[in-house]
Amino acid sequence: MKHKIYKYAAGFFTLALITTSCVSDDALTQLDPNNDSVDKFWTTDLDALQGIDASYSSLLTDGTYMRSTPLLLDLKADDTRSNSPWGSMYNVGRFNSNVTDAAIYGWCYETCYQGIFRANQVLTNVPKINFTDAALKDRILGQAYFLRGLYLFHMVNMFKNVPVPTEIAVYYPQKTQEEGWKQVISDFKAAADLLPTTYAGINGIDTKDTQGQTIKGRATKGAALGYLGKAYLFTKDFASAKTTFKQVIDLGVYSLVSNYRDNFTDTNENNSESLFEVQFSRAAGGVGLGWGGIPASDWGKTSARAITYAPRAFGWTDVQPTWALYNEFHDELTTSGAVDPRLDATMFYNKPGTKLYGQDFAAFYAGNAADLNDLFCRKYENSDGGYANEYDWRSGINERLLRYADILLMYAECLNETGDTPGAYTYIQMVRSRAGLPNLSTAKPGLSQAAMREQIGHERFLEFPLEGHRFDDIRRWGWLENPTKLAWLKARDVEFNSYAAGREYFPIPQLDMDNNPGMTQNPSY
């Protein structure tokens, strides 16, 4: 049984703010007469712990990693396609999200700001608590900085110019993307200074549950440094990113797991390759789905990603891999002459002997030529024989947000961008070697900086498909502004034919436009 921090996260107080033009400041705050917990909360170590656990819980609902955020990160890229009958999902990958219908992207926006609000409550109130354990206080504040940085990272990255709340208020002015990234970087720096490298050996109420079982999933120094480096990379501060990624490597606590597929099932979670992952579990909580709003007592801690991405007849098949991805896996054989093994870990296709959910692929789809010759997602699916399908909507597979393989390839990218192209080979090869691919320094010696950029694009495409990284790469590399690259993307993924400048970002939800004075909509919407 998995014991995870979200088991304890719940809403813990209600605060109503009523504003008029002719009342005193004191009159703005009205307490629920049936709930006096607002006055009594934020006084003990346990209150602080419950506060930070509530901040984590915003990672679990439909707006974030239960379903919506993976969709938003995946669907615009050339490794995925969607023929979903639901227009809001279908249109994400076609760069055509509707300003008047904020389904999916608006849910993400709302839930991330919910998480920011909860983290801000911790950062506002916890410093005032007289802790019996000072180290615990640092760990809780470090996690609050990390979570605020993570939620804000998504907002700045996906919505561009957004509010940047750092305190409790009613309205928050819209900031530039540069201001947003500055706060993200500041939060991850603060988190890295306060968080431990590991929770092993730490005795505290944040490390064990009431049954004495180890609690997994809390943010660490490595997670904060990893995201700090990523924020530097996304803002093209390659020197700072290089230094930060090297700090992660030098921690000496991360390594690649031998089996690539172990990163996408429930059998080897929180492994040596994982810097941070969202904790899901079929065993925790009830069986209700966390669609959003105030947590209910029957909510489970499960994900709807599997049913959304599942192969035909085993789920909704709203997301599928592209043929461009399938074909690129065949560009280079392993040292033994085989196809890159990451292909079979990433997707199902008509390969002799392929099984899914205990069924033979060819036999199951024999009556439908279209499905027999199609591609379906395998990552994050409960397809290895333990379940008949995904129709219960209850996947317990953790979402791996940041892997060590990503650190290695981002570090290699930074080496290349700062003039050390030869040094990039070593870190790229660490990832290639797990897949059994030839030594790159032998196969492609002496690559120029420009050629190495292309090679890193290829390596990242095959290592991280269906993991929400590809479109971030396309955007930050400037491919959408490059006519040659954009034409190439259109040739391999027809969904790019409807791209228009500015549509690399999602629209600001109309509700926020209406309720937050001074907001300006993103260009092209």
C-alpha positions in Angstrom: 0.0 0.0 0.0 1.3 3.4 -0.9 1.3 6.1 1.8 1.3 9.5 0.3 1.0 13.1 1.5 -2.3 13.7 -0.3 -4.0 11.3 2.0 -4.0 14.0 4.6 -4.7 17.0 2.4 -8.1 18.6 2.6 -9.7 22.1 2.8 -9.3 23.4 6.3 -10.9 26.8 6.6 -13.4 29.2 4.9 -12.8 32.9 4.6 -15.3 35.2 3.0 -14.4 38.6 1.7 -17.2 41.1 1.0 -16.2 44.4 -0.5 -18.2 47.6 -1.0 -17.4 51.3 -1.5 -18.3 52.5 2.0 -17.1 50.1 4.6 -14.0 50.0 6.8 -11.2 47.6 6.2 -12.2 45.6 9.3 -15.6 45.0 7.9 -14.2 43.4 4.8 -13.4 40.1 6.6 -16.4 38.2 7.8 -16.0 34.8 9.5 -18.4 32.0 9.0 -20.4 31.9 12.3 -20.5 28.1 12.2 -16.8 27.7 11.7 -14.3 29.3 14.1 -11.3 27.4 12.7 -9.9 30.5 10.9 -9.1 32.2 14.3 -7.6 29.0 15.7 -5.6 27.8 12.7 -2.0 28.5 12.0 -0.8 28.1 15.6 0.9 24.7 15.7 3.4 22.6 13.8 0.6 20.3 12.7 -1.4 23.2 11.3 1.6 24.1 9.2 1.9 20.6 8.0 -1.8 20.4 7.0 -1.4 23.7 5.2 1.4 22.5 3.0 -0.3 19.2 2.4 -3.3 21.1 1.1 -1.0 23.0 -1.2 0.1 19.6 -2.7 -3.5 18.5 -3.2 -4.0 21.1 -6.0 -1.7 18.8 -8.1 -4.3 16.0 -7.9 -7.5 17.5 -9.4 -8.8 17.6 -13.0 -7.3 21.0 -13.7 -3.8 19.8 -13.1 -2.3 16.3 -13.2 -5.5 14.2 -12.8 -6.0 15.0 -16.5 -6.0 18.6 -17.9 -2.3 19.7 -17.5 -0.8 16.7 -19.4 -3.3 17.3 -22.2 -2.4 20.9 -22.5 1.4 20.1 -22.5 1.1 17.2 -24.9 -1.4 18.0 -27.6 0.3 21.0 -29.3 3.4 19.0 -30.1 4.3 16.8 -33.1 4.5 13.6 -31.0 0.7 13.6 -30.4 -2.5 13.9 -32.3 -6.1 14.0 -31.3 -9.4 13.1 -32.9 -11.4 13.6 -29.7 -15.1 14.2 -30.2 -14.8 16.8 -27.5 -14.1 20.1 -29.2 -12.2 21.6 -26.3 -9.7 18.8 -26.4 -9.6 18.4 -30.2 -8.8 22.1 -30.6 -5.9 22.2 -28.2 -3.5 20.6 -30.7 -4.9 22.7 -33.5 -4.1 25.9 -31.7 -7.7 26.8 -31.7 -8.8 27.0 -28.0 -12.0 29.0 -27.7 -12.0 32.2 -25.5 -15.7 31.7 -24.8 -15.2 28.1 -23.6 -12.5 27.7 -21.0 -12.9 24.0 -20.6 -9.5 22.2 -19.9 -7.2 25.3 -20.2 -9.4 27.3 -17.8 -9.5 24.5 -15.3 -5.7 24.3 -15.3 -5.5 28.1 -14.8 -8.0 28.0 -12.0 -6.4 25.1 -10.2 -2.8 26.4 -10.5 -3.9 29.7 -8.9 -5.7 27.7 -6.2 -2.4 26.0 -5.5 -0.6 29.3 -5.5 -3.2 30.7 -3.0 -2.7 27.8 -0.7 1.1 28.1 -0.9 0.8 31.8 -0.1 -1.2 31.0 3.0 1.7 28.8 4.2 4.3 31.4 3.4 2.2 34.2 5.1 1.3 32.3 8.3 3.9 29.7 9.0 6.7 32.2 9.8 4.6 33.4 12.8 4.3 29.9 14.3 6.6 29.0 17.2 7.8 25.6 16.1 9.1 22.9 18.4 11.2 21.7 15.5 13.0 24.5 13.5 14.2 22.2 10.8 10.6 21.2 10.1 9.7 24.8 9.7 12.4 25.2 7.0 11.2 22.1 5.2 7.6 23.3 5.2 8.5 26.8 3.9 10.8 25.2 1.3 8.0 23.1 0.0 5.7 26.1 -0.1 8.2 28.1 -2.2 8.7 25.0 -4.5 5.0 24.5 -5.0 4.3 28.2 -5.7 7.2 28.2 -8.1 5.8 25.0 -9.8 2.3 26.3 -10.2 3.5 29.7 -11.4 6.0 28.0 -13.8 3.0 26.4 -15.6 1.1 29.7 -15.7 4.0 31.7 -17.1 4.9 29.0 -19.5 1.5 28.3 -20.9 -0.4 31.6 -20.5 2.5 34.1 -20.8 1.5 37.4 -19.1 -0.3 36.5 -15.9 -0.9 37.7 -12.3 2.0 36.8 -10.0 0.5 36.5 -6.5 3.0 36.5 -3.7 0.7 37.5 -0.8 -2.9 37.2 0.2 -5.1 39.8 -1.6 -8.3 40.2 -3.5 -6.9 41.4 -6.9 -3.5 40.7 -8.5 -2.2 42.8 -11.4 -1.2 41.2 -14.6 2.6 41.0 -15.0 4.9 40.5 -18.0 6.3 37.1 -18.7 9.7 38.4 -17.7 8.4 39.4 -14.3 6.7 36.0 -14.0 9.9 34.1 -14.8 11.8 36.3 -12.3 9.4 35.2 -9.5 9.6 31.6 -10.6 13.4 31.7 -10.3 13.2 33.4 -6.9 10.8 30.8 -5.6 12.9 27.9 -6.7 16.1 29.5 -5.3 14.4 29.9 -1.9 13.1 26.3 -2.0 16.6 24.9 -2.9 18.1 26.7 0.1 15.5 25.3 2.6 14.8 21.8 1.3 16.8 18.6 2.2 18.5 16.5 -0.4 16.5 13.5 0.9 14.0 12.8 3.7 15.7 9.6 4.6 16.9 9.7 8.2 14.8 12.7 9.1 12.5 12.1 12.0 9.5 14.5 11.8 5.8 14.6 11.5 6.2 15.3 7.8 8.1 12.1 7.1 5.9 9.4 8.7 2.1 8.9 8.7 0.1 8.0 11.8 0.9 4.3 11.2 4.6 4.9 11.0 4.8 4.4 7.2 7.2 6.6 5.2 5.4 9.4 3.3 6.7 9.8 -0.2 6.4 12.6 -2.7 7.6 15.7 -0.9 9.8 18.2 -2.8 13.5 18.0 -2.3 16.6 20.2 -3.0 17.1 18.2 -6.2 13.6 18.9 -7.4 14.0 22.7 -6.6 17.4 22.9 -8.4 16.1 20.9 -11.3 13.2 23.3 -11.9 15.4 26.3 -11.2 17.7 25.1 -14.0 14.8 24.6 -16.2 13.5 28.1 -15.6 17.0 29.5 -16.4 17.0 27.4 -19.6 13.6 28.5 -20.7 14.8 32.2 -20.3 18.0 31.4 -22.2 20.3 32.0 -19.3 22.4 29.1 -20.3 25.3 29.8 -18.0 23.1 29.8 -14.9 21.2 26.8 -16.1 24.5 24.9 -16.7 25.7 25.6 -13.1 22.4 24.6 -11.6 22.0 21.4 -13.5 25.6 20.5 -12.5 24.6 21.0 -8.9 21.8 18.4 -9.4 24.3 15.9 -10.9 26.8 16.5 -8.1 24.2 15.8 -5.4 25.0 12.1 -6.3 21.5 10.9 -5.4 20.0 10.4 -8.9 20.7 7.8 -11.6 18.9 6.4 -14.6 16.9 3.2 -13.9 17.9 0.3 -16.1 14.4 -0.3 -17.4 13.1 2.8 -19.2 9.4 1.6 -18.8 9.8 1.7 -15.0 9.3 5.4 -15.3 5.7 5.0 -16.5 4.1 2.3 -14.4 3.0 1.9 -10.8 5.6 -0.8 -10.0 8.8 1.3 -9.5 7.6 4.7 -8.4 9.7 7.4 -6.7 12.8 5.6 -8.1 16.3 6.9 -8.5 15.5 8.7 -11.8 12.7 10.7 -10.4 13.3 14.2 -9.1 9.6 15.0 -8.6 6.4 13.1 -9.3 2.7 13.6 -8.5 1.5 10.9 -6.2 -1.5 8.9 -7.3 -2.9 5.8 -5.6 -5.9 3.5 -6.0 -5.5 2.5 -2.3 -5.7 6.1 -0.8 -9.0 7.8 -0.2 -12.4 6.9 -1.7 -13.5 6.2 -5.3 -14.8 9.6 -6.2 -13.0 11.6 -8.8 -11.4 15.0 -7.9 -13.0 17.1 -10.6 -12.3 20.3 -8.6 -13.8 22.6 -6.0 -14.0 21.8 -2.3 -12.6 18.3 -1.6 -15.3 15.7 -0.8 -14.9 12.8 1.7 -15.3 10.2 -1.0 -12.6 11.6 -3.3 -9.9 9.2 -4.4 -6.3 10.0 -5.3 -6.4 8.6 -8.8 -5.7 9.9 -12.3 -7.9 10.0 -15.4 -4.9 10.2 -17.7 -4.9 6.5 -18.5 -8.6 6.4 -19.7 -8.1 9.6 -21.7 -5.0 8.3 -23.5 -5.9 4.7 -23.7 -6.0 2.5 -26.8 -9.3 2.1 -28.7 -11.8 0.0 -26.8 -9.8 0.2 -23.6 -10.6 3.9 -22.9 -11.4 7.1 -24.8 -8.4 7.3 -27.1 -8.5 11.1 -27.1 -4.7 11.2 -27.6 -2.5 9.1 -29.9 1.1 9.1 -30.9 2.0 10.5 -34.4 3.5 8.5 -37.3 6.3 11.1 -37.2 7.3 9.8 -33.8 7.0 6.2 -34.8 9.1 6.7 -37.9 11.8 8.7 -36.1 12.3 5.8 -33.7 13.5 3.8 -36.7 16.1 6.3 -37.7 18.9 4.6 -35.8 19.2 0.9 -34.7 20.7 -0.2 -31.4 24.2 -1.8 -31.2 22.6 -5.2 -31.6 20.7 -4.2 -34.7 17.3 -3.8 -33.0 14.8 -1.0 -33.1 15.1 1.5 -30.2 13.3 -0.2 -27.2 11.8 3.1 -26.2 9.4 2.7 -29.1 7.6 -0.3 -27.5 7.6 1.4 -24.1 5.9 4.5 -25.6 3.2 3.1 -28.0 1.3 0.0 -29.1 1.3 -1.0 -32.7 0.8 -4.1 -34.8 4.0 -5.9 -33.8 3.9 -9.7 -33.6 3.4 -10.8 -30.0 2.3 -7.4 -28.7 -0.1 -7.7 -25.7 -2.3 -5.0 -24.2 -4.6 -5.6 -21.2 -4.0 -9.3 -21.6 -5.2 -9.3 -25.2 -3.2 -10.0 -28.4 -3.0 -6.8 -30.4 -3.4 -8.4 -33.8 -6.3 -10.7 -32.7 -8.1 -8.0 -30.8 -8.1 -5.5 -33.7 -8.4 -8.0 -36.5 -11.9 -7.0 -37.4 -11.0 -3.3 -37.8 -8.3 -2.5 -40.3 -8.0 1.1 -39.2 -7.3 0.2 -35.6 -5.1 -2.8 -36.6 -2.8 -0.4 -38.4 -3.0 2.5 -36.0 -0.8 3.7 -33.1 -1.9 3.9 -29.5 -0.3 5.3 -26.3 1.4 2.9 -23.9 3.1 5.3 -21.4 1.1 5.7 -18.2 -1.4 2.9 -19.2 -2.3 0.1 -16.8 -1.9 -2.3 -19.7 0.5 -5.0 -18.5 -2.2 -7.5 -17.7 -3.5 -6.5 -14.3 -6.6 -4.6 -15.5 -9.1 -5.4 -18.3 -9.4 -1.7 -19.4 -9.3 1.8 -18.0 -13.1 2.5 -17.8 -13.1 2.8 -14.0 -11.3 6.2 -14.4 -9.0 5.2 -11.5 -5.3 5.0 -12.5 -2.9 4.9 -9.6 0.3 5.6 -11.7 2.3 8.5 -10.5 3.0 11.3 -13.0 6.7 11.8 -13.3 7.2 15.6 -13.8 11.0 15.7 -13.8 13.3 12.9 -14.6 17.1 12.7 -14.3 17.3 11.9 -18.0 15.9 15.4 -18.5 18.5 16.9 -16.3 21.3 15.2 -18.3 20.0 16.3 -21.7 19.3 19.8 -20.5 22.8 20.0 -19.1 24.2 18.7 -22.4 22.2 21.5 -24.2 23.7 24.1 -21.9 27.2 22.8 -22.5 26.5 23.1 -26.2 25.1 26.6 -25.9 28.0 27.9 -23.8 30.7 26.7 -26.3 31.5 23.2 -24.9 30.0 21.1 -27.7 32.5 18.2 -27.2 31.5 18.0 -23.5 27.8 17.5 -24.4 28.5 14.1 -25.9 29.2 12.5 -22.5 25.8 13.4 -21.0 23.8 12.6 -24.2 25.4 9.2 -24.3 24.4 8.4 -20.8 20.8 8.5 -22.0 21.5 6.8 -25.3 23.3 3.9 -23.6 20.3 2.9 -21.7 18.5 2.5 -25.0 21.4 0.5 -26.4 22.2 3.1 -29.0 25.8 3.4 -30.5 28.3 5.8 -29.1 27.4 9.2 -30.5 31.0 10.4 -30.5 31.7 7.5 -32.9 28.5 7.6 -34.9 28.6 11.4 -35.3 32.0 12.8 -34.3 32.9 16.5 -34.3 29.4 17.9 -34.5 29.2 21.7 -34.8 27.1 23.7 -32.3 24.3 24.0 -34.8 24.3 20.3 -35.7 24.5 19.4 -32.0 21.3 21.5 -31.4 19.6 19.3 -34.0 20.9 16.2 -32.4 19.7 17.2 -29.0 16.2 17.9 -30.5 16.2 14.4 -31.8 17.4 12.8 -28.6 14.8 14.7 -26.5 12.0 13.8 -29.0 12.7 10.0 -28.5 13.4 10.1 -24.7 10.3 12.2 -23.6 7.4 11.6 -26.0 3.9 11.9 -24.3 5.6 13.5 -21.2 4.7 17.1 -21.9 8.1 18.4 -22.9 8.1 18.4 -26.7 6.0 21.6 -27.3 7.9 23.5 -24.7 11.1 22.6 -26.6 9.6 23.6 -30.0 8.5 27.0 -28.6 11.7 27.8 -26.7 13.9 26.9 -29.6 12.1 29.4 -31.8 10.9 26.8 -34.3 7.5 28.4 -34.7 9.1 31.7 -35.8 11.5 29.9 -38.2 9.7 29.4 -41.6 11.8 26.3 -42.5 11.2 24.6 -39.1 7.5 25.5 -39.2 7.1 24.0 -42.7 8.9 20.9 -41.4 6.5 20.6 -38.5 3.5 21.1 -40.8 4.8 18.3 -43.1 5.0 15.8 -40.2 1.9 16.9 -38.2 -1.0 18.4 -40.1 -2.3 20.0 -36.8 0.4 22.6 -37.2 -1.3 23.9 -40.4 -3.7 25.9 -38.2 -1.0 27.5 -36.1 -1.1 31.3 -36.0 1.5 33.5 -34.3 0.5 34.0 -30.6 -1.4 30.7 -30.4 1.6 29.0 -28.8 0.1 30.3 -25.6 -3.4 29.7 -24.3 -5.9 32.5 -23.8 -6.4 34.1 -20.4 -9.8 32.6 -19.3 -12.6 35.1 -19.8 -13.7 34.8 -16.2 -10.3 36.2 -15.1 -10.5 38.9 -17.7 -13.9 40.0 -16.4 -13.1 39.8 -12.7 -9.5 41.0 -12.5 -9.3 44.7 -13.5 -6.7 45.7 -16.1 -6.2 42.2 -17.6 -5.1 42.2 -21.3 -5.9 39.2 -23.5 -3.0 37.3 -25.1 -2.3 38.3 -28.8 -4.3 36.5 -31.5 -7.3 35.8 -29.2 
